[in-house]
């Protein structure tokens, strides 16, 4: 698996900090309350390491069901990635009900409305994040529509189909009335990750990496 240096990891963390900061502002408008996001912790994980990290997601009343909101993105042939937002199911539903407000009580088929609202959450957070990254990289990403699914923690890795490299940006979101822990995964092959790191080095003026 590809290695990234500490300075490259710091550059990626700063990039995602900016990108997710823009996303939180848009998200706050939707849920109509202040949203604070922690500085993302960025890690490059193998499949086995990813499985271990996913198993650390908090259980809620003994339930370890996780909602995934996923979109595919590509910048030509240079960078291709699956961007996935993961949040515990109950936390997702709490956020959705805040979004729906009084309409949550007025509709009969709330499950379909929740599905649409979850897709909108992913659309706001992931697309805002990718849009900011695209500006930094000087690229244009083409993205798919968000796909909403859920699975037990133990089934997540098989469901996500990670390749050789998974870039994890772990965040926590704090709403006025509740805390929501979430992860944003970027599932990509090694050539895409190398291109991402190369562009980030250029953006932050880090120069070429030293040759071992």
C-alpha positions in Angstrom: 0.0 0.0 0.0 1.2 3.5 -0.8 2.7 5.5 2.1 2.1 9.2 2.6 4.4 11.4 4.6 3.4 13.4 7.7 3.6 16.7 5.7 1.4 15.2 3.0 -1.1 14.0 5.6 -1.1 17.5 7.2 -1.8 19.0 3.8 -4.7 16.6 3.2 -6.1 17.3 6.7 -6.0 21.1 6.0 -7.7 20.6 2.6 -10.5 18.6 4.1 -10.8 21.0 7.0 -11.5 23.8 4.5 -13.8 21.6 2.4 -15.8 20.3 5.3 -16.0 23.8 6.8 -17.8 25.0 3.7 -20.1 21.9 3.9 -21.0 22.6 7.5 -22.2 26.1 6.7 -24.5 24.8 4.0 -25.7 22.0 6.2 -26.5 24.5 9.0 -28.8 26.3 6.7 -30.8 23.1 6.1 -31.1 22.0 9.7 -31.6 25.6 10.9 -29.1 25.4 13.7 -25.4 25.9 14.2 -23.2 23.1 13.1 -19.6 22.7 14.3 -17.2 20.2 12.7 -14.0 19.0 14.3 -10.8 19.2 12.4 -10.7 15.9 10.3 -8.3 13.2 11.2 -6.9 11.9 8.0 -5.5 8.4 7.6 -4.6 6.0 4.9 -5.9 2.6 5.7 -5.7 -0.9 4.4 -8.8 -3.0 4.1 -8.1 -4.7 7.5 -7.4 -1.4 9.2 -10.6 0.1 7.7 -12.6 -2.8 9.1 -11.1 -2.2 12.6 -11.9 1.5 12.5 -15.5 0.9 11.4 -15.9 -1.5 14.3 -15.1 1.5 16.6 -18.2 3.4 15.5 -20.5 3.8 18.5 -23.3 1.5 19.3 -26.7 3.0 20.0 -28.9 1.1 22.4 -27.1 -2.1 21.4 -27.7 -1.4 17.7 -24.7 -1.1 15.4 -26.6 -0.1 12.2 -24.8 2.4 10.0 -26.2 4.6 7.3 -24.0 5.1 4.2 -24.6 7.9 1.7 -22.3 7.3 -1.3 -21.4 9.1 -4.6 -18.9 8.3 -7.3 -16.7 11.1 -8.6 -14.2 11.3 -11.4 -11.9 14.0 -12.8 -11.3 12.4 -16.2 -8.8 9.6 -15.9 -6.7 11.3 -13.3 -8.7 10.9 -10.0 -11.6 8.5 -9.5 -13.1 8.0 -6.0 -16.1 6.8 -4.2 -17.0 9.4 -1.5 -19.0 7.8 1.4 -20.5 9.6 4.4 -21.2 7.2 7.3 -23.2 8.0 10.4 -25.0 5.8 13.0 -28.5 5.2 11.9 -30.3 6.8 15.0 -28.1 9.9 14.7 -29.1 10.1 11.0 -32.8 9.9 11.9 -32.5 12.6 14.5 -30.9 14.9 12.0 -33.6 14.1 9.4 -36.4 14.8 11.8 -34.8 18.1 12.5 -34.7 18.8 8.8 -38.3 17.8 8.3 -39.6 19.6 11.3 -43.4 19.6 11.5 -43.6 17.7 8.2 -42.2 14.6 10.0 -45.6 14.4 11.8 -47.7 15.3 8.8 -46.7 12.6 6.3 -47.8 9.0 6.4 -44.9 7.5 4.5 -42.1 8.9 6.6 -39.6 6.3 5.5 -39.6 7.5 1.9 -39.2 11.1 3.0 -36.4 10.1 5.3 -34.6 8.4 2.4 -34.9 11.6 0.3 -33.7 13.7 3.3 -30.7 11.5 3.9 -29.8 11.7 0.2 -30.0 15.5 0.5 -27.7 15.4 3.6 -25.1 13.5 1.5 -25.6 15.8 -1.4 -24.9 18.8 0.7 -21.9 17.5 2.6 -20.2 15.4 0.0 -20.8 17.7 -3.0 -19.7 20.8 -1.0 -16.6 19.0 0.1 -15.8 17.8 -3.5 -16.5 21.2 -5.0 -14.0 22.8 -2.6 -11.4 20.1 -3.4 -12.0 20.6 -7.1 -11.2 24.3 -6.8 -8.0 23.5 -4.9 -6.9 21.0 -7.5 -8.0 23.1 -10.5 -10.2 20.2 -11.7 -13.8 19.5 -12.4 -15.4 16.4 -10.8 -18.4 14.6 -12.3 -20.5 12.9 -9.7 -23.3 10.4 -9.5 -26.5 10.8 -7.6 -26.3 9.9 -3.9 -27.1 6.3 -3.0 -28.5 5.7 0.5 -28.1 2.3 2.2 -27.6 0.9 5.7 -25.8 -2.1 7.1 -24.5 -3.6 10.3 -21.0 -2.5 11.2 -19.6 -6.0 10.6 -21.0 -6.0 7.0 -19.7 -2.5 6.0 -16.4 -3.4 4.5 -17.9 -6.0 2.2 -20.6 -3.5 1.2 -18.2 -0.7 0.4 -15.8 -2.8 -1.7 -12.6 -0.9 -0.8 -9.6 -1.2 -3.0 -5.9 -1.0 -2.1 -6.2 2.4 -0.4 -8.9 4.1 1.6 -8.4 7.7 2.6 -10.4 8.3 5.8 -11.3 11.8 7.0 -12.9 11.2 10.4 -15.1 14.1 11.7 -17.5 14.8 14.4 -20.4 17.1 13.9 -22.0 18.9 16.8 -25.5 20.3 16.4 -27.1 22.5 19.0 -29.3 19.7 20.3 -27.2 16.6 19.7 -23.7 15.2 18.8 -23.3 13.3 15.6 -20.1 11.3 14.9 -19.4 10.6 11.3 -16.8 9.4 8.9 -16.1 10.5 5.3 -14.4 7.8 3.3 -12.7 8.2 -0.1 -12.2 4.8 -1.7 -9.7 5.0 -4.5 -7.0 3.1 -6.3 -3.3 3.9 -5.7 -2.8 5.9 -9.0 -5.8 8.2 -8.0 -4.4 8.7 -4.5 -0.9 9.5 -5.9 -2.5 12.1 -8.2 -4.4 13.6 -5.3 -1.3 13.9 -3.1 0.7 15.3 -6.1 -1.9 18.0 -6.7 -2.1 18.8 -2.9 1.7 19.2 -2.8 1.4 21.7 -5.6 -1.5 23.6 -4.0 0.4 24.0 -0.7 3.7 24.7 -2.3 5.4 21.7 -0.9 7.5 20.9 -4.0 8.4 17.4 -5.2 8.8 14.7 -2.6 12.3 13.6 -1.8 13.5 10.5 -3.6 14.4 7.7 -1.2 
